[in-house]
Amino acid sequence: MPYRWNDRQDVDEAVVVVMNTFDRGQEIRGWLLRTLQEAINGSDPQLSQYFFSELEQHQPEALRYFKKPVF
C-alpha cells in the first residue's frame, strides 16, 4: 500500500525524518527513499510542492534524492 500525505503535518513529519537522517550522517535510500517518493507521487500536488519547498528551506542537500512529479 502506498504512503500518502493527508495534510501539511504529514509532510512536516516527513521533512523531520529527512533532517534527522542527515543529522545522523546517513543517506536517504532503501525503504525510506521509496516511501517518500511514493508519497510525493501519490499525494495532492500542493502537498508535494510543500514538501519540496520545506526541504529546500531546511535540508536543501536532500533535494537530489527526490524526483519532482509532473502534474
Secondary structure, 3 states (H helix, E strand, C coil): CCCCCCCHHHHHHHHHHHHHHHHCCCCCCHHHHHHHHHHHHHCCHHHHHHHHHHHHHHCHHHHHHCCCCCC
